[in-house]
Amino acid sequence: HAVGTSKKVLRQYVLACREAGNVLRKAGYPQRQPAIFNLFYWTPLFLAPLAFKPLFDSRFAEVAIGLHLKAIGNEFAQMADEFSDLQKKAGIETPNLDDLLRHITAKQVTH
């Protein structure tokens, strides 16, 4: 819900997705899956809040994403750790992604 209601957080989310894609590409994963992920690269940053708000600013998105994170539990934290290893090997800084992951993993630990 916080992502969909804040232009600043939406912008940060898009930047985080771009950073993650750059890490994957540098680590040898040239294709971004699913293909819709390319929208994070093609959408000009100034349009990002308008373009991506509908994806996050709904009760459906809040419940669906929340239930998904709850269902995968500690697996998400493990995936975040493994991605951090890829990021270090790639030598690419990911300040936006790091910040968002801190918020998500902190919430998982408290729930």
Backbone as CSV, one residue per row, in Angstrom:
resi,resn,N_x,N_y,N_z,CA_x,CA_y,CA_z,C_x,C_y,C_z
1,HIS,0.831,-1.187,0.000,0.000,0.000,0.000,0.874,1.249,0.000
2,ALA,1.960,1.225,0.772,2.847,2.386,0.853,3.455,2.710,-0.505
3,VAL,3.737,1.694,-1.303,4.327,1.928,-2.623,3.333,2.679,-3.502
4,GLY,2.086,2.265,-3.507,1.092,2.844,-4.399,0.595,4.219,-4.020
5,THR,0.800,4.617,-2.796,0.261,5.906,-2.352,1.312,6.997,-2.242
6,SER,2.526,6.717,-2.596,3.591,7.710,-2.489,4.377,7.798,-3.794
7,LYS,4.380,8.988,-4.391,5.151,9.180,-5.626,6.629,8.903,-5.383
8,LYS,7.109,9.313,-4.223,8.526,9.117,-3.895,8.863,7.619,-3.820
9,VAL,8.006,6.840,-3.175,8.268,5.408,-3.026,8.093,4.693,-4.369
10,LEU,7.102,5.098,-5.165,6.945,4.507,-6.498,8.187,4.738,-7.341
11,ARG,8.706,5.945,-7.283,9.926,6.275,-8.030,11.081,5.400,-7.541
12,GLN,11.195,5.261,-6.219,12.254,4.442,-5.650,12.089,2.981,-6.058
13,TYR,10.859,2.500,-6.109,10.597,1.126,-6.512,11.062,0.887,-7.950
14,VAL,10.753,1.826,-8.841,11.173,1.705,-10.236,12.698,1.718,-10.325
15,LEU,13.330,2.612,-9.585,14.797,2.659,-9.577,15.379,1.349,-9.034
16,ALA,14.739,0.793,-8.006,15.201,-0.476,-7.434,15.088,-1.608,-8.461
17,CYS,14.001,-1.623,-9.203,13.837,-2.647,-10.248,14.893,-2.489,-11.329
18,ARG,15.200,-1.264,-11.700,16.251,-1.023,-12.691,17.604,-1.497,-12.163
19,GLU,17.867,-1.190,-10.896,19.127,-1.622,-10.286,19.226,-3.150,-10.280
20,ALA,18.141,-3.821,-9.901,18.135,-5.288,-9.857,18.373,-5.865,-11.249
21,GLY,17.733,-5.293,-12.246,17.943,-5.756,-13.616,19.371,-5.561,-14.079
22,ASN,19.978,-4.439,-13.690,21.376,-4.184,-14.048,22.312,-5.197,-13.401
23,VAL,22.030,-5.554,-12.150,22.837,-6.562,-11.461,22.720,-7.898,-12.182
24,LEU,21.495,-8.287,-12.500,21.291,-9.573,-13.180,21.991,-9.606,-14.536
25,ARG,21.889,-8.524,-15.278,22.542,-8.468,-16.585,24.062,-8.570,-16.425
26,LYS,24.617,-7.846,-15.472,26.065,-7.883,-15.239,26.518,-9.259,-14.741
27,ALA,25.628,-9.967,-14.025,25.952,-11.294,-13.496,25.766,-12.392,-14.541
28,GLY,25.336,-12.004,-15.750,25.225,-12.987,-16.820,23.819,-13.445,-17.149
29,TYR,22.828,-12.762,-16.624,21.431,-13.078,-16.924,20.879,-11.965,-17.818
30,PRO,21.081,-12.058,-19.134,20.738,-10.952,-20.024,19.242,-10.705,-20.214
31,GLN,18.417,-11.713,-20.047,16.990,-11.553,-20.298,16.258,-11.254,-19.003
32,ARG,15.407,-10.243,-19.035,14.585,-9.920,-17.873,13.255,-10.653,-18.012
33,GLN,12.904,-11.425,-17.027,11.622,-12.138,-17.054,10.796,-11.691,-15.872
34,PRO,9.525,-11.548,-15.996,8.740,-11.605,-17.211,8.985,-10.371,-18.088
35,ALA,8.528,-10.441,-19.313,8.780,-9.367,-20.279,8.231,-8.026,-19.811
36,ILE,7.186,-8.037,-19.003,6.608,-6.786,-18.512,7.619,-5.999,-17.674
37,PHE,8.628,-6.704,-17.168,9.665,-6.040,-16.367,10.363,-4.943,-17.171
38,ASN,10.375,-5.075,-18.496,10.993,-4.054,-19.339,10.325,-2.693,-19.181
39,LEU,9.075,-2.680,-18.750,8.401,-1.400,-18.527,9.145,-0.539,-17.513
40,PHE,9.808,-1.174,-16.573,10.563,-0.403,-15.586,11.731,0.340,-16.244
41,TYR,12.205,-0.177,-17.359,13.296,0.477,-18.089,12.776,1.457,-19.124
42,TRP,11.678,1.130,-19.790,11.184,1.948,-20.889,10.409,3.169,-20.421
43,THR,9.807,3.093,-19.249,9.007,4.207,-18.754,9.927,5.314,-18.244
44,PRO,9.777,6.526,-18.795,10.585,7.632,-18.269,10.310,7.811,-16.774
45,LEU,11.341,8.110,-16.036,11.231,8.177,-14.577,10.172,9.183,-14.114
46,PHE,10.027,10.291,-14.831,9.048,11.290,-14.406,7.604,10.796,-14.583
47,LEU,7.399,9.779,-15.443,6.063,9.204,-15.632,5.806,7.983,-14.752
48,ALA,6.829,7.486,-14.117,6.717,6.247,-13.338,5.604,6.279,-12.291
49,PRO,5.493,7.331,-11.482,4.418,7.321,-10.481,3.026,7.172,-11.102
50,LEU,2.790,7.844,-12.205,1.498,7.752,-12.876,1.301,6.374,-13.512
51,ALA,2.339,5.857,-14.142,2.234,4.585,-14.855,2.067,3.386,-13.922
52,PHE,2.757,3.393,-12.783,2.761,2.211,-11.919,1.832,2.305,-10.715
53,LYS,1.250,3.459,-10.470,0.328,3.619,-9.345,-0.794,2.576,-9.366
54,PRO,-1.436,2.321,-10.538,-2.526,1.327,-10.540,-2.081,-0.086,-10.143
55,LEU,-0.803,-0.408,-10.339,-0.330,-1.739,-9.958,-0.286,-1.940,-8.451
56,PHE,-0.134,-0.842,-7.726,0.074,-0.958,-6.282,-1.019,-0.322,-5.435
57,ASP,-1.717,0.654,-5.978,-2.678,1.399,-5.180,-4.075,0.801,-5.285
58,SER,-4.196,-0.437,-4.847,-5.502,-1.082,-4.810,-5.502,-2.087,-3.665
59,ARG,-6.653,-2.373,-3.186,-6.776,-3.368,-2.109,-6.345,-4.742,-2.621
60,PHE,-6.668,-5.050,-3.893,-6.266,-6.326,-4.477,-4.741,-6.477,-4.442
61,ALA,-4.023,-5.445,-4.897,-2.560,-5.513,-4.925,-1.997,-5.656,-3.514
62,GLU,-2.566,-4.898,-2.586,-2.091,-4.967,-1.192,-2.248,-6.376,-0.625
63,VAL,-3.402,-6.973,-0.849,-3.656,-8.319,-0.328,-2.825,-9.354,-1.080
64,ALA,-2.818,-9.271,-2.407,-2.098,-10.270,-3.211,-0.605,-10.264,-2.911
65,ILE,-0.006,-9.094,-2.875,1.434,-9.011,-2.592,1.707,-9.415,-1.151
66,GLY,0.866,-8.952,-0.230,1.043,-9.312,1.177,0.922,-10.809,1.402
67,LEU,-0.075,-11.425,0.795,-0.249,-12.875,0.947,0.907,-13.638,0.323
68,HIS,1.388,-13.136,-0.809,2.521,-13.802,-1.459,3.757,-13.750,-0.561
69,LEU,4.058,-12.579,-0.020,5.225,-12.468,0.866,5.061,-13.335,2.111
70,LYS,3.835,-13.374,2.630,3.595,-14.203,3.814,3.775,-15.681,3.484
71,ALA,3.322,-16.088,2.301,3.398,-17.494,1.907,4.830,-17.969,1.707
72,ILE,5.686,-17.106,1.186,7.054,-17.548,0.940,7.935,-17.399,2.168
73,GLY,7.453,-16.672,3.178,8.131,-16.590,4.464,9.609,-16.279,4.376
74,ASN,10.401,-17.095,5.056,11.841,-16.855,5.137,12.552,-17.055,3.803
75,GLU,11.880,-17.679,2.852,12.482,-17.878,1.540,12.841,-16.529,0.904
76,PHE,12.009,-15.521,1.147,12.289,-14.200,0.576,13.591,-13.638,1.147
77,ALA,13.773,-13.769,2.450,15.004,-13.280,3.071,16.215,-14.011,2.503
78,GLN,16.080,-15.315,2.270,17.171,-16.092,1.690,17.460,-15.621,0.262
79,MET,16.407,-15.380,-0.514,16.590,-14.880,-1.877,17.263,-13.507,-1.865
80,ALA,16.879,-12.666,-0.920,17.493,-11.344,-0.808,18.979,-11.471,-0.494
81,ASP,19.332,-12.412,0.376,20.748,-12.649,0.697,21.513,-13.140,-0.524
82,GLU,20.922,-14.056,-1.269,21.578,-14.579,-2.467,21.730,-13.484,-3.521
83,PHE,20.727,-12.632,-3.639,20.828,-11.530,-4.593,21.918,-10.554,-4.158
84,SER,22.040,-10.355,-2.858,23.101,-9.486,-2.333,24.476,-10.008,-2.736
85,ASP,24.639,-11.319,-2.719,25.900,-11.920,-3.168,26.143,-11.625,-4.643
86,LEU,25.099,-11.750,-5.478,25.217,-11.415,-6.901,25.594,-9.948,-7.087
87,GLN,24.959,-9.102,-6.304,25.210,-7.657,-6.383,26.665,-7.347,-6.067
88,LYS,27.190,-7.987,-5.041,28.594,-7.754,-4.668,29.532,-8.237,-5.765
89,LYS,29.244,-9.405,-6.334,30.074,-9.935,-7.421,30.006,-9.045,-8.654
90,ALA,28.834,-8.482,-8.916,28.667,-7.617,-10.084,29.323,-6.256,-9.861
91,GLY,29.505,-5.874,-8.612,30.132,-4.590,-8.306,29.254,-3.397,-8.632
92,ILE,27.948,-3.594,-8.566,27.004,-2.509,-8.856,26.313,-2.098,-7.559
93,GLU,26.321,-0.806,-7.290,25.635,-0.311,-6.103,24.135,-0.291,-6.366
94,THR,23.370,-0.650,-5.348,21.914,-0.700,-5.462,21.264,-0.020,-4.252
95,PRO,21.457,1.287,-4.102,20.945,1.949,-2.904,19.425,1.897,-2.766
96,ASN,18.709,2.024,-3.861,17.242,1.992,-3.786,16.737,0.593,-3.457
97,LEU,17.297,-0.405,-4.101,16.911,-1.784,-3.828,17.260,-2.168,-2.394
98,ASP,18.445,-1.796,-1.950,18.863,-2.116,-0.579,17.884,-1.528,0.441
99,ASP,17.478,-0.284,0.210,16.557,0.374,1.137,15.201,-0.337,1.163
100,LEU,14.669,-0.664,-0.004,13.376,-1.353,-0.042,13.462,-2.749,0.572
101,LEU,14.535,-3.466,0.314,14.689,-4.802,0.901,14.767,-4.739,2.419
102,ARG,15.403,-3.709,2.946,15.452,-3.548,4.408,14.048,-3.424,4.979
103,HIS,13.188,-2.672,4.311,11.812,-2.500,4.795,11.029,-3.805,4.707
104,ILE,11.176,-4.524,3.618,10.420,-5.763,3.430,10.887,-6.837,4.407
105,THR,12.196,-7.036,4.509,12.683,-8.092,5.394,12.411,-7.745,6.852
106,ALA,12.443,-6.467,7.205,12.130,-6.069,8.581,10.678,-6.376,8.895
107,LYS,9.781,-6.124,7.962,8.356,-6.438,8.185,8.129,-7.931,8.288
108,GLN,8.849,-8.719,7.498,8.690,-10.175,7.551,9.106,-10.706,8.916
109,VAL,10.164,-10.161,9.467,10.654,-10.623,10.759,9.635,-10.300,11.851
110,THR,8.937,-9.163,11.726,8.007,-8.759,12.775,6.645,-9.417,12.633
111,HIS,6.350,-10.054,11.467,5.024,-10.660,11.272,5.079,-12.145,11.452
